[in-house]
């Protein structure tokens, strides 16, 4: 009995070490760019972002971006900071809708869905802001006002963007 418990413990340790060794080591070195279609939106209008990740490292980077499409609708490893300029407070309940998902992926699935970007290569995608985040009080749209937004992919930050909702 003691040996089977020991063997089970070793299997768990080996699998955990394997999972970490086959997942990306830390965060890839990427330039994160976000563009808005406009600087002004009507209340209730969908706010679309074009997110571009560019490998700024001299080595190939593994990037998990837009697949598989999940119920969260946004890229993996992203978070958004969204501040109401008038109040200086966040308008977000969750910085990434993925926190609501119960889906998990094995290291093999992560590798399968990853892109391998060479130095200087980029990947882009168009996403709705409302698919990326959960607003306070579970609102489905932003109130009228001016906002400042910054997107992060892992530890890599985009420049801050400002926009207005009328």
N, C-alpha and C positions, 0 to 999 in steps of 0.2 A: 504494500500500500504506500509506504513512504517513497519508494522509488517511482511509482506512477505519479505521485504528486510532484516530485522533483522533475520528472520528465515533462509533465504538463507545464510546470513553471518555465523550464528551458525553452519549450516550444513557444510559449507566449512571449518570452524575452526575444527569441530569434525572430518571430514574426514582426514584433514591434520595431526591432532594429532594421529589418528588411524594409518595412513600410517607410521608415524615415530615410533610409539610404536610397530608395528608388523614387522618392518625391523630390521636387526641386529643393536645393539647399538654400534656405533663406529666400529672400526676395530677389528676383532678377533685376539687373540694372537697366531700367527703361526710362525713356522720356515719355511723359504722359501729356497728351494734348487733347483739349476739349473745345469744341466749337458749337456755338448755338446758331440756329437758323436766323434768329433775330435778337435784338436787345430788348424788344418790347413785345409782350404777349397780351392777348385779351384773356380776361378771367374765364376759365373753363377750357381754354385752348390747350392742346397737348404741347408740351415743351420737349422738343427733340434735341438730343445731343449727338454729335459725332465724336466718338472716342477713338483716338489713335495711340497705339503703343509702338515705340521705336526702340530697337535694341541699340543701346549706346555703349555696350561692352565690346571688347575685341573677340569674345568667344560667343559661341552659339548659346542662346537663351531659350529655355523651355517656358512657354507662355500658355496658360489655360485661359481662354478668352470668351468665345461665344458659343461653345458647344459642350455638352448637349444643351439645347434650349430647355430651360426648366420653367417651372411656374413663376420663378422670380423675374424672368425676362431680361436679366442683365448679366454682364460678364462676371465671372468668378473673381474673387479677391479684390473687388472694388468696394469703396465706401465713399459717401458724399457728405460734405459739410455744407449746410444750407442755412444761412443766417438772414434774418429780417434786419435790414439796415437801420430801420427806425428804432427797434427795441434792442438790437445787438444780441438777440437770443436765437437759438436754433429753432427751426420750425419742424424738426424731425423727431419722430418717435424712435425710428430705427434708421441708421445710416446706410443699411443695405437690406433689401427685402429678403435676401437669402436666409437671414436669421430665422425666418418663419418656416423654412423648408426642413423636412425631416430626411431628405435624401442624403445618402452618404455614398462615397465612391472609393473603390479600392485603388491602391497605387497603380495597378495595371490600367484601370479605367482612366485615371488622371493622365497617364502617359499616352494612352490611345487618343484622348481628346485634345492633347496639347499641340500647339504649333511650335516649330523649332525655327526661331528667327536668327539669321546670320547677322553679323555686324552691319548696322545701318538699315536692316529690313524693318518694315512696319506692318501692322495689321490694324484695320479700322472697322468700326461698326456703328450703326445708327440705333440709338436706344431712346425710349421715352423716359424722362426724368421720373415719372410716376411709376414706372416699372422697376426703377432702381431703389427707391426709398419708400418708407412709410411715414406719412405726415402725422404730426401731433393730432390727437383726438380722432385718429383714423379718417381724417378728411381725405377727399379724393382729388382736391385741387387747391392750389395756393390762393390765399386771399390777395386782394389788391395791395400793392406795395412794391418796394425795391428790395432786391435780394442780392446776396453775395454767395457764390458757390465755388467750391473747390472739390475736385475728384482725386481720389487716391487709388492706385493699383498697388496692392501690397504696401510697401513703404514709399512708393514713388508718387509725388504730388504733381498735379497740374498747376498751372497758374490760376489765380483767382479770377472769376468772371462775375460781372455784374449784369443784372437784367431787371426789368420792371414788369409787373402784371397790372394792367388797367382794368 
